[in-house]
Amino acid sequence: MSDSTREPLVADFERQLGCRLPEDYRRFLLAGPVPALGDDEEAFENPCVEILHSFHDLDAKEEFRRLSVPREGLPAWFLPVGDAFGVEIGLGIAGEQFGRVYDWPHDTDTGPRFLYNSFGEALESLKVRAEQWERQPSKGWPDA
C-alpha cells in the first residue's frame, strides 16, 4: 500500500483516538507495514530486527499485531505500538509525553519507562544497533 491508500486507515484511527498522531509515527504508519520476514531465522537472530518487526500495524492480519486504541489499565497517554521480548513499547499521544517513546515490561507494576524523545529517534537507534549487531553478532545486545 502507498501513503495515499493508507491515509484513510491512519485518519480513521486518529478519529478513534481523538487526536492526531505524532508526525514521525504517522509517517511510519503511512509507509506501510514492515515487510514480513517469514521463516528467515537468521534475520531474527538480530534483536533489533525482531523489535522492528514487533511494531503493530493498522491492518495486520494477526489480532495481536493490530494497532488499536489504548486498553483499560493503561495511562490514557500511552498508545501501545509494539511488543518485544515481554516488553510493551508505547508512544505518548497526549500531554508532556506526546511523541515520546516508552517501554513497559509486562512483569512489573512500575509503569512506563522513558526511552526516546521521538519515534524517529527510536527507529534511528534501532538502525544503529542493528548495524553494530551485524558487525559483532556474538557480543549480545549492542549498546548505542
N, C-alpha and C positions, 0 to 999 in steps of 0.2 A: 504494500500500500504506500502511496505517496503522501506527502504532507497534506495536500488538498483533500484526499479521500479520508484521511484520519481526522481532519479538523472537526467534523461533526461529532465524532466519538469523544474528542477532548472537550469540546464545548458542552456537550451533554453531561459529561462527568463533572465539569466545573459548575453547571447548574445544580446538579445533585449535591455537590459540596457546599454551594452557596458562596463560592469565592473563586477568583482566578488563581491558577497555579503559578508558582514561581517560573519565570521565563525560561531558565535553563532546563528545568524539569519538563516544562511544556514542550520545548524543542525536542527533548529526548523522546517523549511520547509521540509527537508528530512524525518523527523519523521512522517510527515503526518498531515492532518488537525486535529484540536481539535475536539474530538467526539461531535456530536450534542447532546444537552440535550432535544431536542423536547419540550414537554409541561411541563417539570419539573419546575413549577413556584417557588417552594421552593429553588431550586438551584440558580435561577436568583435573589432571594432576596439578595444574597451576591453580592455587586457591583464588587468585584474582579473577581468573576466567569463571570459576564457579560462582563467585559473588556477582559478577556481571550478569550471569545467566539466572541469578536468583531474583532479579527485579521483576515485579509484577507488570502486567500489561492490560490494556483495556479490553482486548478481545482474545485473551488467552483461552485456549481450549480447556485446560485443566482449571477447575474452580479455585484450587489453592494458589494458582499463579495469577488469577484475575484481580486487577486493581479494583478496589471497592471503597466506599465511604468508611471512615473510621468506625470500628465496632465499639460496643459498650465496654466500659472498663479502661479505655484509653483516654488520655487527655484530648480535648476537642481539637487542639492544635496539631496533634500527631497523626499524620497520614502514613499508614504502613505501605511502603513502596517495594519492599523486598524482604527476604528471609533466607539467611545463610548461616550454616553451622550452629543452629539453635539460637540465633540472634535475629530479632526483628529489626529491619532497617526502616527508619521513618524520616519523613520530611516535615518540617514545620510549615503550617499553612495559615498561621494567624499570629498576631501579637509580635513580641520581640523574637520569637522563634521562627518567624516567617523566612522561608528559603534555606534554613539551616538543616543539616543532616545529623541524625541521632541514631544510636542503636539502643536496643533494649533486650538484654539477654532473657530468654524465656524462663530460666530457673531462678530469677531474682525478683524481689519486690522493690528494688531500688529506684525504678523508673528510668526514663530515657537518659542517656549519656550523650553529651555533645561530641560530635566528631569533626564536622567540616562547616565552614561558613556558607557553602552553597553546594548544590548538586553537581555543578560543573567542576568544582574543586574536588569533590569525591571521585568523579569519573577520571579526572586527571591523575589523582593519586593512584587509582587502580591501574591506570595505564603504565605509570612509572614503576609500580611494584610488579606488574606482570612482566615488564621488560627485565627487571632485576631477577625475577624468578627464572626466566628463560636462560639467563647467563649462569645462574647458580641454583639449579633446582633442588639440590640436596641440602641446602642450608636452612630450610624451614621458611617460616613466614618472613618475607622481605620487609625491612624497615625503610620507610621513605623519609 
